[in-house]
């Protein structure tokens, strides 16, 4: 086994120096969990949110201590709760549908496309019921879902769109920023993303009420109803949490955000080069980039066609690792196959919210409901980080040479596999 390639790290010493300078002689968190000037956080938190508003051309941005928390707040901001359904992808990080369950609603999984790896709009309408309140669109791997078709569906059925845009910051669909197309979008600042501050997330929206409810959910909103809404004599039903971003995280995120375009462009250039180099292999299919759209390549996904080479994905991936190149197989098991969906249990001695007074019928999470997602996970999908700096075209050339070597020795690999 050859020495692994260096891993991606977007934070520099200068980023940290600038961040520490920004927080010198300031509190590490500017939040207080009650109504008043500190309810919305500190100076740097608000600066980060303003930068998101200006860049993505949205009216409101609400920062969180993670994108997971931001997704939970997005569902809650739309008033989705017990008895409601949200249609989403089975091929994503578990936090996507879990944010629905955290609000006591149910995720309904729709199959994905084999070329974009995002939800298949042609299958969405068949899953809409009177209980459906929203579609949670996942922009996976740095690419975009097909929003034209999705927008037609939500307008026809009067639904909302939540965008899980954790992996696609500054990706575009026909000139529009992903994450700023639907009713609410969520971005991630987790340590493995293009830009990060260790942990963090940002919710964006053009709707004032959604932004307010997200702020209430972020910062103990049940404790501020009396003071915040006393003059209006209203009650905003909400159960808040401590989902707040610290000033030191915001300071680092601000420095990172300044470099977003530069960091994305580095990946795009390497990905374009890899796509050209992979055209020589009939058994590898590069990702489909939608017309007039920008893919930012959080990772580089590839479809593996076993019939065109005569060895399994597992054998191919093992051989590529032996050449010193990490490769992911399948990305994420379709989430409905996880134990909590199969058992329909997230609480001891209860099947709530899967089966409840608000939701008496039995929703199906059986294997087979999303055959494309299952096939990609089990047999076809590969992912690589070879397009992430500090890699260069040199490393991509070595990567492609390793694939060529495997192709030339496929007979030996096939015989070895048969013996095992």
C-alpha positions, -999 to 999 in steps of 0.1 A, spaced: 0 0 0 14 34 -10 14 64 12 -20 81 13 -24 115 -3 -26 146 19 -60 156 31 -79 189 24 -77 216 50 -89 251 41 -79 268 73 -46 286 73 -25 301 101 -35 336 87 -72 327 90 -67 318 127 -46 349 133 -72 371 118 -100 354 137 -81 357 171 -75 393 163 -112 399 157 -122 384 190 -95 399 212 -110 416 243 -145 405 232 -168 378 247 -165 344 231 -203 343 227 -226 373 223 -259 354 229 -282 357 258 -313 335 260 -339 362 266 -354 391 246 -331 421 241 -301 433 222 -282 400 227 -310 377 216 -296 377 181 -260 371 191 -228 390 189 -211 413 165 -193 387 145 -222 363 143 -243 391 128 -214 400 104 -213 365 92 -250 364 86 -249 397 67 -222 383 45 -244 354 36 -273 378 28 -252 399 5 -235 370 -13 -265 348 -19 -289 378 -24 -313 368 4 -331 390 30 -323 369 61 -296 346 73 -296 328 107 -264 311 119 -264 279 139 -239 257 157 -244 230 129 -262 225 97 -281 197 115 -295 223 139 -303 246 110 -322 218 92 -342 212 124 -350 249 126 -359 250 89 -386 223 94 -398 240 126 -398 275 110 -423 262 84 -446 250 112 -442 213 102 -451 189 130 -470 158 141 -490 142 113 -471 160 85 -449 145 58 -417 158 41 -405 142 9 -367 139 7 -338 119 -6 -326 86 8 -291 93 -3 -278 120 20 -264 124 55 -288 110 82 -294 146 95 -315 154 65 -345 132 73 -337 132 111 -345 169 111 -380 160 101 -383 134 128 -370 158 154 -401 179 147 -423 149 151 -431 147 114 -423 119 90 -398 117 61 -410 101 29 -382 89 6 -383 94 -31 -358 77 -54 -329 95 -70 -315 99 -105 -284 79 -115 -267 108 -132 -272 137 -108 -276 116 -76 -304 140 -65 -341 134 -62 -360 123 -93 -387 150 -99 -407 125 -121 -413 104 -90 -422 131 -65 -459 137 -74 -468 101 -69 -457 104 -32 -477 135 -24 -506 131 1 -528 155 20 -502 153 47 -473 164 26 -461 199 36 -427 202 20 -400 188 -2 -365 187 13 -342 190 -17 -307 177 -12 -280 192 -35 -255 163 -32 -218 162 -39 -216 198 -50 -242 196 -78 -278 208 -82 -312 191 -82 -335 199 -112 -354 228 -98 -376 237 -127 -395 205 -124 -395 206 -86 -408 242 -85 -437 233 -108 -447 205 -84 -446 227 -53 -466 254 -69 -492 230 -82 -496 214 -47 -489 245 -26 -459 229 -9 -427 244 5 -391 237 -4 -363 233 21 -328 230 5 -302 209 22 -273 227 5 -246 216 29 -224 201 1 -230 228 -26 -220 263 -14 -221 287 -44 -232 260 -68 -258 273 -92 -288 261 -111 -294 282 -143 -277 312 -128 -294 310 -94 -276 300 -62 -285 267 -48 -298 272 -13 -315 304 -23 -341 290 -47 -366 274 -22 -383 288 8 -354 280 31 -319 269 24 -293 255 47 -255 257 44 -228 238 64 -196 250 81 -186 215 93 -149 207 93 -150 185 61 -168 211 40 -152 235 14 -152 263 40 -156 256 77 -152 268 113 -151 233 129 -188 231 133 -215 255 121 -244 261 98 -264 289 82 -301 291 73 -312 316 46 -346 328 36 -365 357 21 -394 352 45 -394 374 77 -416 350 97 -395 320 88 -363 338 99 -379 349 132 -391 314 140 -356 300 132 -341 326 156 -366 315 183 -357 278 178 -320 287 179 -321 306 212 -346 293 238 -376 309 221 -401 298 246 -385 321 272 -389 352 251 -425 351 240 -437 374 269 -411 401 262 -406 398 225 -443 398 216 -459 416 245 -469 447 225 -485 425 198 -503 403 224 -495 372 204 -480 338 212 -456 322 188 -457 284 195 -421 272 196 -398 250 216 -363 265 214 -329 251 220 -293 262 223 -282 260 187 -261 292 189 -228 299 171 -200 313 191 -181 345 182 -148 326 177 -165 302 153 -181 332 135 -147 349 133 -131 318 116 -161 314 93 -159 350 81 -123 345 71 -132 312 53 -162 328 36 -139 354 19 -122 324 2 -153 305 -10 -150 313 -47 -112 307 -48 -116 273 -30 -144 262 -52 -126 272 -84 -96 251 -74 -119 220 -72 -138 229 -104 -105 231 -124 -93 197 -111 -127 181 -117 -129 194 -152 -95 179 -159 -104 146 -143 -136 144 -164 -116 147 -196 -91 121 -185 -118 96 -175 -134 96 -210 -110 69 -221 -127 44 -197 -160 28 -208 -167 15 -173 -165 48 -155 -192 75 -159 -184 110 -147 -212 131 -130 -238 149 -151 -235 187 -148 -269 203 -156 -270 229 -184 -263 265 -174 -254 253 -139 -222 252 -118 -211 221 -99 -186 228 -70 -175 192 -64 -176 186 -27 -165 152 -38 -162 137 -73 -188 110 -79 -184 83 -105 -207 55 -117 -189 21 -121 -203 -1 -148 -193 -37 -140 -205 -51 -173 -180 -30 -192 -149 -43 -173 -159 -77 -159 -149 -71 -123 -170 -59 -94 -168 -25 -79 -154 -40 -47 -125 -56 -66 -118 -24 -85 -119 -3 -54 -96 -26 -35 -71 -26 -64 -72 12 -66 -65 15 -28 -36 -8 -33 -22 18 -57 -25 44 -29 -58 61 -38 -87 63 -14 -120 56 -30 -155 55 -14 -180 28 -23 -217 36 -23 -215 68 -1 -246 63 21 -268 33 26 -304 44 17 -315 59 50 -348 40 52 -327 8 57 -313 21 90 -326 3 121 -347 32 134 -368 32 101 -370 -5 100 -381 -8 136 -399 25 136 -385 34 169 -367 65 181 -380 64 217 -381 35 241 -414 17 243 -430 39 216 -434 40 178 -441 78 178 -440 96 155 -441 67 130 -474 55 144 -495 79 164 -529 95 169 -518 121 143 -504 95 120 -524 63 122 -515 46 89 -484 26 84 -458 42 62 -435 19 43 -397 19 46 -392 -15 30 -362 -24 10 -370 -18 -27 -389 15 -24 -359 34 -40 -343 9 -64 -319 34 -80 -305 46 -47 -301 9 -36 -283 -1 -68 -260 29 -67 -251 21 -31 -246 -16 -36 -230 -18 -70 -223 14 -89 -214 46 -70 -178 56 -63 -166 88 -47 -131 104 -47 -115 134 -31 -88 135 -57 -101 169 -69 -96 186 -35 -65 207 -30 -37 203 -21 -39 177 -50 -29 189 -84 -32 177 -120 -1 156 -112 -20 135 -86 -49 132 -110 -26 119 -137 -13 93 -112 -49 84 -103 -58 79 -140 -26 59 -145 -36 36 -116 -70 30 -133 -53 22 -166 -30 -3 -148 -61 -20 -132 -78 -21 -166 -47 -38 -182 -46 -63 -154 -83 -70 -152 -78 -107 -162 -55 -113 -132 -80 -95 -109 -109 -115 -122 -91 -148 -116 -79 -138 -82 -115 -128 -73 -128 -161 -85 -104 -180 -63 -115 -160 -33 
